[in-house]
Amino acid sequence: MKRSLKLLAIATLVVTFVTPQVRAAHVVERIIARVNSEIITQRQFERERDKLREELAQQYSGADLEAKLNDESKNLLRNLIDESLMVQKAKDEDINVDTDLIKKLDQMRKQDNLATIEDLQKDAEQQGVNWEDFKEQIRRQLLMQEVIGREVGSRVIVTREDEKQYYNQHKDEFKSEGMIHLAEILVSTEKYKPDEAEKRAKDAEAELKGGAKFSEVVKKYSDGPNADSSGDIGLMKTSSVAPAILAAIDKLDTNEYTDVLQTKNGYMILRLLEHFSPGVPKFEEVESHVQEMLYNQRMAPKMREYLNQLRLDSYIFKAPGYIDTGDVTPGAALTADKTQ
C-alpha cells in the first residue's frame, strides 16, 4: 500500500446505519458518544486505538508497548470529540474546503506517480478503501485545519525578539556535533547508462536554473529512495559526509543547490536545507526551530481553551465506561477565561 493512502486509510471512519429489517445481516454499532448532531461509535474508537498501537509499536514492544498504549489511549475519546466539535464549527461558519480537497488529492496523485485522480480512486478501491469515506476524512482534516488557523493560530504571535530570548535561555539544548540537512536529485547509473545519466542530471540542473521548483525536478528526474518526499534525506552528522560532498555544501547558503556531482551511485544535485555548526549553532541556523517550538508552546494552551468553550456551548453525551479527558465544567471554563 502506498504511504499516502495507507496513512489516511487507517484513519478513515466508517459508520453503518441499518434498519430493523436487516439487523440480522449487519452488526449495529454501539454509540459511545454524541456530540450535538454527530455520533462517535465504538468502531471508530477501536480503529483509533489500533492506529495508535501501530505508531507506538515503532518505538516500544511487549509490556512497555501495552503500558504506553493504555496511557495514551486515555485521550482517544477526547480527540474524537474535539474533531467533531471543530468540524461542526467549520460547517456552522460555512467554511468550504472543496478546492483544498482537490489540491490535496492531486498532491497525493503526484506522490504516487499516478496520471489522474481517477487513477488514485481506482488504486484506493483496489486496496479496499471506500473512496467517499476516504475523501470525507481528508475533508474533515482540512476543515479542522481551517478552524484552528482562523480561531486559534491567527492569535498566537511569536516575535523575533521572543525567539532570540528563548535561544539565549536554551542555547545548550541546541548543541550538536555539527549537522547538515540535505535534499537530493539522484540520477542512477544503474538505471541509465553513464552518458544518459549525466545528460538527465544536466537537464535537471538546467530546469532548476530556469526557475523550476526543486521538489518538481525531484519528481521528474530523481531515482533516489526519497523522491516521494521532495528528495529529503534528513539530518546527517557532518563527520559522516564524504569530504567531496562537504566541500560542495560549504559553498552554499540555505536552500541553494550544488552543481551536478558525480558519485559512485550516479549523478547528484544536493540542496542545503539546514546547516548546524558544531557546538552551539548560531541563532540564524536554528531560528526556524526556535520559532516552531515557541509557537507550539503558546498554541497548545490556547487550543485547549478554545475547545473548552466549544464544549460548553455543545451537547455532549458519553456512554458509561468511556472517559473523556477533555471534559469541562463551568468552573473550569471560567478559570480558562481568566488566563486569557
C-alpha positions as a Python dict, from the first residue, in 0.01 Angstrom:
ca = {
    (1, 'M'): (0, 0, 0),
    (2, 'K'): (139, 341, -93),
    (3, 'R'): (224, 562, 203),
    (4, 'S'): (-18, 847, 130),
    (5, 'L'): (-311, 610, 106),
    (6, 'K'): (-204, 397, 397),
    (7, 'L'): (-189, 685, 643),
    (8, 'L'): (-533, 814, 559),
    (9, 'A'): (-697, 478, 502),
    (10, 'I'): (-613, 381, 859),
    (11, 'A'): (-787, 694, 983),
    (12, 'T'): (-1098, 659, 764),
    (13, 'L'): (-1405, 635, 982),
    (14, 'V'): (-1693, 421, 858),
    (15, 'V'): (-2034, 434, 1024),
    (16, 'T'): (-2301, 180, 916),
    (17, 'F'): (-2668, 263, 963),
    (18, 'V'): (-2918, -23, 934),
    (19, 'T'): (-3293, -66, 963),
    (20, 'P'): (-3457, -320, 1195),
    (21, 'Q'): (-3538, -539, 896),
    (22, 'V'): (-3172, -604, 815),
    (23, 'R'): (-3025, -628, 1164),
    (24, 'A'): (-2979, -999, 1126),
    (25, 'A'): (-2735, -943, 841),
    (26, 'H'): (-2542, -647, 989),
    (27, 'V'): (-2386, -553, 1320),
    (28, 'V'): (-2541, -240, 1471),
    (29, 'E'): (-2257, -25, 1600),
    (30, 'R'): (-2260, 89, 1959),
    (31, 'I'): (-2273, 466, 2004),
    (32, 'I'): (-2023, 565, 2272),
    (33, 'A'): (-2063, 943, 2239),
    (34, 'R'): (-2292, 1201, 2083),
    (35, 'V'): (-2163, 1548, 2002),
    (36, 'N'): (-2458, 1768, 1912),
    (37, 'S'): (-2579, 1608, 1585),
    (38, 'E'): (-2281, 1376, 1531),
    (39, 'I'): (-2219, 1035, 1682),
    (40, 'I'): (-1897, 854, 1771),
    (41, 'T'): (-1907, 476, 1755),
    (42, 'Q'): (-1713, 207, 1930),
    (43, 'R'): (-1571, 100, 1593),
    (44, 'Q'): (-1427, 449, 1537),
    (45, 'F'): (-1274, 439, 1883),
    (46, 'E'): (-1119, 95, 1826),
    (47, 'R'): (-978, 200, 1490),
    (48, 'E'): (-808, 498, 1651),
    (49, 'R'): (-668, 268, 1920),
    (50, 'D'): (-535, 28, 1654),
    (51, 'K'): (-371, 317, 1473),
    (52, 'L'): (-213, 437, 1798),
    (53, 'R'): (-80, 86, 1862),
    (54, 'E'): (85, 78, 1516),
    (55, 'E'): (254, 411, 1581),
    (56, 'L'): (378, 315, 1929),
    (57, 'A'): (499, -26, 1808),
    (58, 'Q'): (769, 154, 1611),
    (59, 'Q'): (932, 253, 1943),
    (60, 'Y'): (805, 5, 2204),
    (61, 'S'): (732, -366, 2238),
    (62, 'G'): (596, -618, 2488),
    (63, 'A'): (491, -487, 2828),
    (64, 'D'): (631, -141, 2753),
    (65, 'L'): (408, -116, 2445),
    (66, 'E'): (96, -219, 2636),
    (67, 'A'): (171, 25, 2919),
    (68, 'K'): (230, 313, 2677),
    (69, 'L'): (-81, 221, 2477),
    (70, 'N'): (-301, 216, 2787),
    (71, 'D'): (-162, 551, 2898),
    (72, 'E'): (-208, 731, 2566),
    (73, 'S'): (-545, 567, 2494),
    (74, 'K'): (-691, 781, 2772),
    (75, 'N'): (-709, 1075, 2531),
    (76, 'L'): (-863, 892, 2234),
    (77, 'L'): (-1225, 980, 2307),
    (78, 'R'): (-1124, 1338, 2388),
    (79, 'N'): (-956, 1366, 2047),
    (80, 'L'): (-1258, 1224, 1862),
    (81, 'I'): (-1490, 1468, 2040),
    (82, 'D'): (-1253, 1757, 1966),
    (83, 'E'): (-1253, 1661, 1598),
    (84, 'S'): (-1631, 1652, 1587),
    (85, 'L'): (-1660, 1991, 1756),
    (86, 'M'): (-1420, 2157, 1512),
    (87, 'V'): (-1581, 2004, 1204),
    (88, 'Q'): (-1923, 2122, 1322),
    (89, 'K'): (-1782, 2468, 1390),
    (90, 'A'): (-1646, 2481, 1036),
    (91, 'K'): (-1986, 2388, 896),
    (92, 'D'): (-2158, 2650, 1115),
    (93, 'E'): (-1919, 2910, 973),
    (94, 'D'): (-1986, 2790, 614),
    (95, 'I'): (-1618, 2711, 562),
    (96, 'N'): (-1565, 2547, 224),
    (97, 'V'): (-1256, 2336, 155),
    (98, 'D'): (-1359, 2182, -177),
    (99, 'T'): (-1072, 2348, -363),
    (100, 'D'): (-824, 2243, -96),
    (101, 'L'): (-958, 1888, -113),
    (102, 'I'): (-892, 1870, -487),
    (103, 'K'): (-542, 2011, -436),
    (104, 'K'): (-474, 1754, -164),
    (105, 'L'): (-593, 1465, -379),
    (106, 'D'): (-384, 1592, -669),
    (107, 'Q'): (-80, 1615, -443),
    (108, 'M'): (-133, 1254, -337),
    (109, 'R'): (-174, 1154, -701),
    (110, 'K'): (162, 1308, -785),
    (111, 'Q'): (331, 1147, -486),
    (112, 'D'): (210, 807, -603),
    (113, 'N'): (308, 877, -968),
    (114, 'L'): (-48, 836, -1097),
    (115, 'A'): (-179, 1009, -1409),
    (116, 'T'): (-521, 1124, -1284),
    (117, 'I'): (-728, 1149, -967),
    (118, 'E'): (-948, 878, -1118),
    (119, 'D'): (-641, 654, -1111),
    (120, 'L'): (-594, 745, -745),
    (121, 'Q'): (-954, 643, -680),
    (122, 'K'): (-905, 309, -858),
    (123, 'D'): (-585, 249, -663),
    (124, 'A'): (-763, 320, -335),
    (125, 'E'): (-1057, 97, -417),
    (126, 'Q'): (-827, -187, -518),
    (127, 'Q'): (-684, -167, -167),
    (128, 'G'): (-1030, -196, -15),
    (129, 'V'): (-1069, 173, 69),
    (130, 'N'): (-1413, 329, 28),
    (131, 'W'): (-1346, 635, -190),
    (132, 'E'): (-1622, 856, -50),
    (133, 'D'): (-1519, 779, 309),
    (134, 'F'): (-1157, 843, 210),
    (135, 'K'): (-1241, 1188, 73),
    (136, 'E'): (-1464, 1270, 368),
    (137, 'Q'): (-1186, 1205, 617),
    (138, 'I'): (-950, 1432, 422),
    (139, 'R'): (-1225, 1695, 409),
    (140, 'R'): (-1266, 1676, 787),
    (141, 'Q'): (-893, 1719, 839),
    (142, 'L'): (-892, 2026, 614),
    (143, 'L'): (-1193, 2174, 794),
    (144, 'M'): (-1019, 2130, 1129),
    (145, 'Q'): (-701, 2292, 997),
    (146, 'E'): (-903, 2591, 876),
    (147, 'V'): (-1081, 2632, 1210),
    (148, 'I'): (-755, 2604, 1405),
    (149, 'G'): (-588, 2859, 1180),
    (150, 'R'): (-874, 3111, 1199),
    (151, 'E'): (-979, 3074, 1559),
    (152, 'V'): (-653, 2999, 1739),
    (153, 'G'): (-340, 3007, 1523),
    (154, 'S'): (-400, 3360, 1397),
    (155, 'R'): (-393, 3484, 1756),
    (156, 'V'): (-62, 3323, 1851),
    (157, 'I'): (216, 3575, 1791),
    (158, 'V'): (588, 3494, 1811),
    (159, 'T'): (822, 3787, 1753),
    (160, 'R'): (1187, 3768, 1658),
    (161, 'E'): (1273, 3915, 1997),
    (162, 'D'): (1084, 3628, 2160),
    (163, 'E'): (1285, 3384, 1951),
    (164, 'K'): (1620, 3541, 2044),
    (165, 'Q'): (1529, 3546, 2412),
    (166, 'Y'): (1433, 3177, 2403),
    (167, 'Y'): (1751, 3090, 2214),
    (168, 'N'): (1971, 3273, 2467),
    (169, 'Q'): (1799, 3095, 2756),
    (170, 'H'): (1822, 2746, 2599),
    (171, 'K'): (2145, 2751, 2400),
    (172, 'D'): (2271, 2420, 2539),
    (173, 'E'): (1961, 2243, 2407),
    (174, 'F'): (2072, 2319, 2051),
    (175, 'K'): (2429, 2197, 2094),
    (176, 'S'): (2538, 1932, 1841),
    (177, 'E'): (2839, 1778, 1672),
    (178, 'G'): (2763, 1966, 1353),
    (179, 'M'): (2477, 1865, 1126),
    (180, 'I'): (2354, 1926, 774),
    (181, 'H'): (2006, 1870, 635),
    (182, 'L'): (2001, 1787, 265),
    (183, 'A'): (1770, 1703, -23),
    (184, 'E'): (1890, 1527, -335),
    (185, 'I'): (1825, 1466, -701),
    (186, 'L'): (1996, 1139, -787),
    (187, 'V'): (2016, 1002, -1140),
    (188, 'S'): (2124, 641, -1108),
    (189, 'T'): (2394, 490, -1330),
    (190, 'E'): (2241, 151, -1254),
    (191, 'K'): (1916, 256, -1421),
    (192, 'Y'): (2076, 456, -1704),
    (193, 'K'): (2399, 432, -1898),
    (194, 'P'): (2660, 678, -1768),
    (195, 'D'): (2621, 923, -2054),
    (196, 'E'): (2240, 907, -2032),
    (197, 'A'): (2252, 960, -1656),
    (198, 'E'): (2481, 1259, -1692),
    (199, 'K'): (2251, 1413, -1953),
    (200, 'R'): (1945, 1369, -1728),
    (201, 'A'): (2131, 1530, -1440),
    (202, 'K'): (2234, 1823, -1661),
    (203, 'D'): (1873, 1858, -1780),
    (204, 'A'): (1757, 1865, -1417),
    (205, 'E'): (2017, 2132, -1338),
    (206, 'A'): (1903, 2339, -1636),
    (207, 'E'): (1542, 2328, -1517),
    (208, 'L'): (1646, 2440, -1169),
    (209, 'K'): (1842, 2731, -1313),
    (210, 'G'): (1538, 2811, -1525),
    (211, 'G'): (1331, 2863, -1211),
    (212, 'A'): (1167, 2524, -1162),
    (213, 'K'): (1088, 2418, -805),
    (214, 'F'): (1336, 2172, -658),
    (215, 'S'): (1054, 1940, -548),
    (216, 'E'): (910, 1926, -901),
    (217, 'V'): (1250, 1850, -1054),
    (218, 'V'): (1297, 1575, -795),
    (219, 'K'): (973, 1409, -904),
    (220, 'K'): (1069, 1432, -1269),
    (221, 'Y'): (1429, 1313, -1258),
    (222, 'S'): (1534, 1159, -928),
    (223, 'D'): (1585, 785, -879),
    (224, 'G'): (1671, 832, -511),
    (225, 'P'): (1478, 650, -237),
    (226, 'N'): (1337, 979, -106),
    (227, 'A'): (1195, 1109, -431),
    (228, 'D'): (841, 1096, -288),
    (229, 'S'): (939, 1339, -11),
    (230, 'S'): (1096, 1610, -230),
    (231, 'G'): (1431, 1431, -215),
    (232, 'D'): (1467, 1499, 160),
    (233, 'I'): (1742, 1274, 301),
    (234, 'G'): (1725, 1418, 651),
    (235, 'L'): (1983, 1535, 900),
    (236, 'M'): (2334, 1393, 892),
    (237, 'K'): (2639, 1445, 1108),
    (238, 'T'): (2900, 1637, 912),
    (239, 'S'): (3157, 1380, 1025),
    (240, 'S'): (2967, 1111, 831),
    (241, 'V'): (2959, 1301, 500),
    (242, 'A'): (3219, 1242, 230),
    (243, 'P'): (3480, 1523, 207),
    (244, 'A'): (3394, 1596, -157),
    (245, 'I'): (3027, 1644, -65),
    (246, 'L'): (3116, 1865, 230),
    (247, 'A'): (3337, 2079, 10),
    (248, 'A'): (3045, 2136, -229),
    (249, 'I'): (2799, 2205, 53),
    (250, 'D'): (3028, 2455, 228),
    (251, 'K'): (2986, 2692, -66),
    (252, 'L'): (2607, 2706, -26),
    (253, 'D'): (2364, 2922, 165),
    (254, 'T'): (2038, 2771, 290),
    (255, 'N'): (1813, 2646, 6),
    (256, 'E'): (2087, 2677, -256),
    (257, 'Y'): (2192, 2370, -454),
    (258, 'T'): (2518, 2230, -588),
    (259, 'D'): (2627, 2178, -944),
    (260, 'V'): (2597, 1823, -1076),
    (261, 'L'): (2822, 1596, -868),
    (262, 'Q'): (2946, 1257, -986),
    (263, 'T'): (2930, 983, -721),
    (264, 'K'): (2964, 605, -721),
    (265, 'N'): (2582, 575, -736),
    (266, 'G'): (2528, 819, -1018),
    (267, 'Y'): (2497, 1191, -1078),
    (268, 'M'): (2366, 1404, -795),
    (269, 'I'): (2244, 1755, -719),
    (270, 'L'): (2223, 1842, -349),
    (271, 'R'): (2020, 2117, -188),
    (272, 'L'): (2116, 2254, 155),
    (273, 'L'): (1805, 2281, 371),
    (274, 'E'): (1971, 2348, 706),
    (275, 'H'): (2323, 2371, 847),
    (276, 'F'): (2411, 2347, 1217),
    (277, 'S'): (2761, 2443, 1327),
    (278, 'P'): (2949, 2222, 1576),
    (279, 'G'): (2885, 2312, 1939),
    (280, 'V'): (2616, 2576, 1991),
    (281, 'P'): (2485, 2679, 1648),
    (282, 'K'): (2425, 3041, 1558),
    (283, 'F'): (2077, 3179, 1618),
    (284, 'E'): (2018, 3216, 1244),
    (285, 'E'): (2087, 2845, 1193),
    (286, 'V'): (1816, 2736, 1437),
    (287, 'E'): (1577, 3028, 1406),
    (288, 'S'): (1307, 2826, 1230),
    (289, 'H'): (1324, 2556, 1500),
    (290, 'V'): (1303, 2813, 1778),
    (291, 'Q'): (1004, 2974, 1611),
    (292, 'E'): (828, 2639, 1577),
    (293, 'M'): (897, 2543, 1939),
    (294, 'L'): (769, 2874, 2074),
    (295, 'Y'): (462, 2867, 1851),
    (296, 'N'): (371, 2515, 1964),
    (297, 'Q'): (424, 2605, 2330),
    (298, 'R'): (188, 2901, 2303),
    (299, 'M'): (-58, 2725, 2075),
    (300, 'A'): (-130, 2425, 2300),
    (301, 'P'): (-298, 2607, 2594),
    (302, 'K'): (-485, 2845, 2362),
    (303, 'M'): (-614, 2547, 2165),
    (304, 'R'): (-739, 2378, 2482),
    (305, 'E'): (-912, 2697, 2597),
    (306, 'Y'): (-1088, 2726, 2263),
    (307, 'L'): (-1202, 2363, 2269),
    (308, 'N'): (-1324, 2406, 2627),
    (309, 'Q'): (-1550, 2688, 2512),
    (310, 'L'): (-1682, 2482, 2220),
    (311, 'R'): (-1764, 2205, 2468),
    (312, 'L'): (-1955, 2442, 2696),
    (313, 'D'): (-2165, 2556, 2400),
    (314, 'S'): (-2243, 2198, 2293),
    (315, 'Y'): (-2439, 1892, 2397),
    (316, 'I'): (-2204, 1602, 2466),
    (317, 'F'): (-2318, 1259, 2580),
    (318, 'K'): (-2079, 978, 2676),
    (319, 'A'): (-2166, 614, 2728),
    (320, 'P'): (-2085, 470, 3072),
    (321, 'G'): (-1731, 334, 3098),
    (322, 'Y'): (-1577, 573, 2845),
    (323, 'I'): (-1355, 853, 2971),
    (324, 'D'): (-1327, 1195, 2809),
    (325, 'T'): (-1014, 1361, 2948),
    (326, 'G'): (-1119, 1691, 2789),
    (327, 'D'): (-1443, 1712, 2988),
    (328, 'V'): (-1501, 2058, 3131),
    (329, 'T'): (-1726, 2219, 3386),
    (330, 'P'): (-1845, 2582, 3400),
    (331, 'G'): (-1589, 2642, 3677),
    (332, 'A'): (-1307, 2513, 3458),
    (333, 'A'): (-1416, 2740, 3173),
    (334, 'L'): (-1420, 3046, 3398),
    (335, 'T'): (-1066, 2962, 3507),
    (336, 'A'): (-959, 2935, 3143),
    (337, 'D'): (-1119, 3271, 3064),
    (338, 'K'): (-922, 3445, 3340),
    (339, 'T'): (-594, 3320, 3192),
    (340, 'Q'): (-655, 3478, 2854),
}
